[in-house]
Amino acid sequence: MDSIEHGSYIDDAAIAEMKKNGTYLVPTLYLGDWFIEHAAENHVPDFLLVKLKQSCPRGARNVAHAFASGVKVAFGTDQPFISWTECARVRRVVKLG
């Protein structure tokens, strides 16, 4: 497999397999934060907002762990309403610098 998208629930076994096969991780990091920040104006249902607030920090930790473990990473977004400038905020999410 050339790439794995999202990676929010990546674990050590998946990280090891990806490293072994040279598989890239294309993480989804900022989208959840964007939905939380714009929840009211986009009428995000309460149940989804609760799920986002629970899952986003976990996903960021898991992806940061994959980065630190040496998994190859590629950048991508499937969200046309988030600008490339906003996507640059991903550095904040995974604390890359």
Long-range contacts (C-beta under 8 A, 24 or more apart in sequence): 3-74, 5-76, 6-59, 7-59, 7-62, 7-63, 7-66, 8-55, 8-58, 8-59, 8-62, 8-63, 9-58, 9-59, 9-62, 10-62, 10-63, 10-65, 10-66, 11-62, 12-69, 15-65, 15-66, 15-69, 15-71, 18-66, 18-71, 18-72, 19-69, 19-70, 19-71, 22-72, 23-71, 23-72, 24-71, 24-72, 24-73, 24-74, 25-63, 25-66, 25-71, 25-72, 25-73, 25-74, 26-73, 26-74, 26-75, 26-76, 27-59, 27-63, 27-66, 27-73, 27-90, 27-94, 28-59, 28-77, 29-59, 29-60, 29-63, 29-90, 29-93, 29-94, 30-82, 30-86, 30-87, 30-89, 30-90, 30-93, 31-77, 31-79, 31-82, 32-56, 32-59, 33-89, 33-93, 34-79, 34-82, 34-86, 60-93, 60-94, 63-94, 64-94, 64-95, 67-94, 67-96
